[in-house]
Amino acid sequence: MDSVFPDLYVIRHGQTEWNVARRHQGRLDSPLTEKGQTQARDMGQMLSRRVAGRMDIQSFSSPQGRALHTAQIALTPLGWQVTQDARLCEVSYGAWEGLTRDEIDAGWPEQAAYAEQNPVEWNFSSPGGEGLHDLKARADSFLRELTGPAIVFTHGVLSRVLRAQWLGLNEYEMLELPGGQGIIFHLSSDGGHRVIEK
């Protein structure tokens, strides 16, 4: 697959306490669980098998605690440092941050029905939050400044937007991309979009 961007290894942070509680974290944070730390270690081993010894790969992370902690654990076997980049932060959920879906539906009942009909737009319709255009601009800016292959530690929504931008997908095709924690998404000119699992 041809892409104007360098090859990427895209990693979502490991499981957090708020992931377990099903709370929207956005720009807020919660610590990695034991499982999340194990996921980070496992991803570090997966990376080591693929990129150890390569000098052409840079590593970047969202500065948010859960992503940065995942990066620090995962990069330990490689002995690599990570560069923080705020463009890799998660979508801001504005007034919805820290809330569960049930709490959002109760506080904004008009949004509950909207979510069923417009799943893409719902993620970017929180009061005071970021729109999809904002995330696309951040992702595009980051991608266009890359000078070579990179490992990227980020978040669930931003990961999908970043991968969609790399692949040239629209927002509806973006929904079809796989998600998850404890796995690595490899975007490459010779293989497109691959999921690397333990």
C-alpha positions as CSV (number, residue, x, y, z in Angstrom):
1,M,0.0,0.0,0.0
2,D,1.3,3.4,-0.9
3,S,1.2,6.1,1.8
4,V,2.7,9.6,2.0
5,F,3.6,8.8,5.6
6,P,6.4,6.7,7.2
7,D,5.7,3.3,8.7
8,L,4.2,3.4,12.1
9,Y,3.7,1.1,15.2
10,V,0.6,2.6,16.9
11,I,-0.1,1.6,20.5
12,R,-3.0,2.4,22.8
13,H,-2.1,2.7,26.5
14,G,-2.7,-0.3,28.7
15,Q,-5.9,-0.8,30.7
16,T,-6.6,1.9,33.3
17,E,-8.8,2.0,36.4
18,W,-11.3,4.2,34.5
19,N,-11.3,1.8,31.6
20,V,-12.5,-0.9,34.0
21,A,-15.1,1.5,35.4
22,R,-16.1,2.5,31.8
23,R,-15.5,6.2,32.4
24,H,-14.6,8.5,29.6
25,Q,-11.1,9.7,30.4
26,G,-10.5,12.3,27.6
27,R,-7.9,14.8,29.0
28,L,-8.3,13.5,32.5
29,D,-6.3,10.5,33.7
30,S,-6.4,7.4,35.8
31,P,-3.5,5.0,36.5
32,L,-2.8,1.7,34.8
33,T,-4.2,-1.4,36.4
34,E,-1.9,-4.4,37.0
35,K,-3.3,-5.8,33.8
36,G,-2.5,-2.6,32.0
37,Q,1.1,-2.8,33.2
38,T,1.3,-6.4,32.1
39,Q,0.0,-5.3,28.7
40,A,2.7,-2.7,28.4
41,R,5.4,-5.2,29.3
42,D,4.0,-7.7,26.7
43,M,3.9,-5.0,24.0
44,G,7.5,-4.1,24.9
45,Q,8.5,-7.7,24.2
46,M,6.5,-7.7,20.9
47,L,8.3,-4.5,19.9
48,S,11.7,-5.9,20.8
49,R,11.2,-8.9,18.5
50,R,10.5,-6.6,15.6
51,V,12.6,-3.5,16.0
52,A,15.5,-4.2,18.4
53,G,18.7,-2.9,17.0
54,R,17.1,-0.5,14.5
55,M,18.5,3.0,14.6
56,D,16.0,4.6,12.3
57,I,12.9,4.4,14.5
58,Q,11.8,7.3,16.8
59,S,9.3,6.9,19.6
60,F,6.6,9.3,20.6
61,S,4.0,9.5,23.3
62,S,1.0,11.5,24.4
63,P,2.1,13.3,27.6
64,Q,-0.9,12.0,29.5
65,G,0.0,9.7,32.3
66,R,-1.5,6.5,31.1
67,A,0.1,6.7,27.7
68,L,3.5,7.9,29.0
69,H,3.6,5.1,31.6
70,T,2.8,2.5,29.0
71,A,5.6,3.9,26.8
72,Q,8.1,3.9,29.6
73,I,7.3,0.3,30.5
74,A,7.2,-0.9,26.9
75,L,10.4,0.8,25.8
76,T,12.5,-0.5,28.7
77,P,13.6,-3.7,26.9
78,L,14.8,-1.6,24.0
79,G,16.5,1.0,26.2
80,W,14.9,3.8,24.2
81,Q,13.7,7.2,25.3
82,V,10.4,8.6,24.3
83,T,9.5,12.1,23.0
84,Q,6.3,13.6,24.4
85,D,4.0,15.2,21.9
86,A,0.7,16.9,22.9
87,R,-0.8,16.2,19.5
88,L,-1.1,12.6,20.6
89,C,-3.4,13.4,23.5
90,E,-6.8,11.9,23.7
91,V,-9.9,13.7,22.4
92,S,-11.2,16.2,24.9
93,Y,-14.7,15.1,26.1
94,G,-15.4,18.4,27.7
95,A,-18.3,18.1,30.2
96,W,-18.4,14.3,29.7
97,E,-14.9,13.6,31.1
98,G,-15.0,11.3,34.1
99,L,-18.5,10.1,33.3
100,T,-19.9,6.7,32.3
101,R,-22.1,6.3,29.3
102,D,-25.2,5.9,31.5
103,E,-24.3,9.2,33.3
104,I,-23.9,11.0,29.9
105,D,-27.2,9.6,28.7
106,A,-29.0,10.7,31.9
107,G,-27.5,14.2,31.8
108,W,-27.9,14.7,28.0
109,P,-30.9,12.5,27.1
110,E,-31.1,14.0,23.6
111,Q,-27.6,12.6,22.9
112,A,-28.6,9.0,23.7
113,A,-30.8,8.7,20.6
114,Y,-28.3,10.7,18.5
115,A,-25.6,8.2,19.4
116,E,-27.5,5.3,17.8
117,Q,-27.9,7.1,14.5
118,N,-24.6,8.9,14.4
119,P,-21.9,6.9,16.2
120,V,-19.0,8.8,14.6
121,E,-20.4,12.2,15.4
122,W,-21.4,11.3,19.0
123,N,-17.7,10.9,20.0
124,F,-17.1,14.5,18.9
125,S,-20.3,16.2,20.2
126,S,-19.6,16.6,23.9
127,P,-20.3,20.1,25.4
128,G,-17.0,21.9,25.4
129,G,-15.1,19.0,23.8
130,E,-13.1,18.6,20.6
131,G,-14.6,18.0,17.2
132,L,-13.4,15.5,14.7
133,H,-11.9,18.3,12.6
134,D,-9.7,19.2,15.6
135,L,-8.4,15.7,16.0
136,K,-7.8,15.3,12.2
137,A,-5.8,18.5,12.3
138,R,-3.7,17.3,15.2
139,A,-3.1,13.8,13.6
140,D,-2.3,15.3,10.2
141,S,0.2,17.8,11.7
142,F,1.9,15.0,13.6
143,L,2.1,12.7,10.6
144,R,3.4,15.4,8.3
145,E,6.3,16.2,10.6
146,L,7.6,12.6,10.9
147,T,11.0,12.1,9.3
148,G,11.0,8.3,9.4
149,P,9.4,5.2,11.0
150,A,8.0,5.7,14.5
151,I,6.4,4.0,17.5
152,V,3.5,6.0,18.7
153,F,1.9,5.6,22.2
154,T,-1.6,7.2,22.3
155,H,-5.3,6.7,23.1
156,G,-8.3,4.9,21.8
157,V,-10.0,7.7,19.8
158,L,-6.8,9.4,18.6
159,S,-5.4,6.0,17.6
160,R,-8.3,5.5,15.2
161,V,-8.1,9.0,13.8
162,L,-4.3,8.7,13.3
163,R,-4.6,5.4,11.6
164,A,-7.5,6.6,9.4
165,Q,-5.4,9.6,8.3
166,W,-2.4,7.4,7.5
167,L,-4.7,5.0,5.5
168,G,-6.7,7.7,3.8
169,L,-10.0,6.6,5.3
170,N,-13.1,8.7,5.9
171,E,-14.8,8.9,9.3
172,Y,-17.2,6.1,8.6
173,E,-14.5,3.8,7.4
174,M,-12.5,4.8,10.5
175,L,-15.2,3.1,12.6
176,E,-14.4,-0.3,11.0
177,L,-10.8,-0.2,12.2
178,P,-10.0,-2.5,15.1
179,G,-9.3,-1.2,18.5
180,G,-8.2,-2.7,21.8
181,Q,-5.4,-2.7,24.3
182,G,-2.4,-5.0,24.6
183,I,-2.0,-5.1,20.8
184,I,0.1,-3.1,18.3
185,F,-1.2,-1.7,15.0
186,H,1.6,-1.8,12.3
187,L,1.0,0.6,9.4
188,S,3.5,-0.2,6.6
189,S,3.9,0.5,2.9
190,D,4.2,-3.2,2.2
191,G,1.4,-4.5,4.4
192,G,-1.1,-1.8,5.0
193,H,-2.7,-2.2,8.4
194,R,-1.7,-5.2,10.5
195,V,-2.6,-6.2,14.0
196,I,0.3,-7.6,16.1
197,E,-0.7,-9.7,19.1
198,K,1.2,-11.5,21.7
